[in-house]
Amino acid sequence: MACLIAMSIPAQATESGTVAVGGHGEASAVPDLAVISVGVEVRRSTAAEALEAHAVAARALLDAVHAEGVADRDIRTESMWLNPVYEYDQSDNSFLAGFQAGQAFSVKVRDVTKTGKVLRAAVDAVGDAGRINGVAFDIEDRAPLRHRARAAAFKDARAKAAQYAQLSGRRLGDLVSVNEAASSGASPIPILTAQAADASVPMAPGEIKEEIDVAVVYQLR
């Protein structure tokens, strides 16, 4: 809270002989990683049939993803389900119409240029049972990007403090404190299942942007 208050006021004398300012920094880079949320879902008359059909579809999906060069360590089951399906007759009475079974996987694609190809392969392997829930592009090691954004934020804050010192006829003194606010990064890019029917499944990774805000306090001489 103290950090947010400090940044909401561009320049403020927090105590005699000091100046408090906020700085903002950004850094961008091309993503080198795609995380696909993909899975299968089937419906059959009995629970056993639904579970078996789901297993067949899941194995086909995994085989297709492996064939595209995705390693076992980059595939993780996110969720799995087996649920009854109820429908209504003409008298509005519910009855058990079957069972639905499925499984969702998180798949890391370390060659971003192959993201669309992996999606296409997964859907081709399972047909109408395929589900694509979303795609998120990211950078595997965000530390260098964060360091650049942090350096830009601090440089911005120091420049502001130096200007206020000059305007007040003083000189910038020692650094008293630095507070960093939470940074913001990438957000997922949603992909609808229907789009996977296209031959190419075009992707637009864009850039990953890291933003950091800091609040600094300097002494004035």
Secondary structure as the mmCIF struct_conf table of DSSP 4:
data_model
#
loop_
_struct_conf.conf_type_id
_struct_conf.id
_struct_conf.beg_label_comp_id
_struct_conf.beg_label_asym_id
_struct_conf.beg_label_seq_id
_struct_conf.end_label_comp_id
_struct_conf.end_label_asym_id
_struct_conf.end_label_seq_id
HELX_RH_AL_P HELX_RH_AL_P1 ALA A 2 SER A 8
BEND BEND1 ILE A 9 PRO A 10
STRN STRN1 ALA A 11 GLN A 12
BEND BEND2 THR A 14 GLU A 15
TURN_TY1_P TURN_TY1_P1 SER A 16 GLY A 17
STRN STRN2 THR A 18 ALA A 29
STRN STRN3 LEU A 33 ARG A 44
BEND BEND3 SER A 45 THR A 46
HELX_RH_AL_P HELX_RH_AL_P2 ALA A 47 ALA A 67
TURN_TY1_P TURN_TY1_P2 GLU A 68 GLY A 69
HELX_RH_3T_P HELX_RH_3T_P1 ASP A 72 ASP A 74
STRN STRN4 ILE A 75 TYR A 88
TURN_TY1_P TURN_TY1_P3 GLN A 90 SER A 91
BEND BEND4 ASP A 92 ASP A 92
STRN STRN5 SER A 94 VAL A 109
BEND BEND5 ARG A 110 ASP A 111
HELX_RH_3T_P HELX_RH_3T_P2 VAL A 112 LYS A 114
HELX_RH_AL_P HELX_RH_AL_P3 THR A 115 VAL A 126
HELX_RH_3T_P HELX_RH_3T_P3 GLY A 127 ALA A 129
STRN STRN6 GLY A 130 ASP A 138
BEND BEND6 GLU A 140 GLU A 140
HELX_RH_AL_P HELX_RH_AL_P4 ALA A 143 LEU A 167
TURN_TY1_P TURN_TY1_P4 SER A 168 GLY A 169
STRN STRN7 LEU A 172 GLU A 180
HELX_LH_PP_P HELX_LH_PP_P1 ALA A 181 SER A 183
STRN STRN8 SER A 184 SER A 184
STRN STRN9 ILE A 189 ILE A 189
HELX_RH_3T_P HELX_RH_3T_P4 THR A 193 ALA A 197
BEND BEND7 ASP A 198 SER A 200
STRN STRN10 ILE A 208 LEU A 220
#
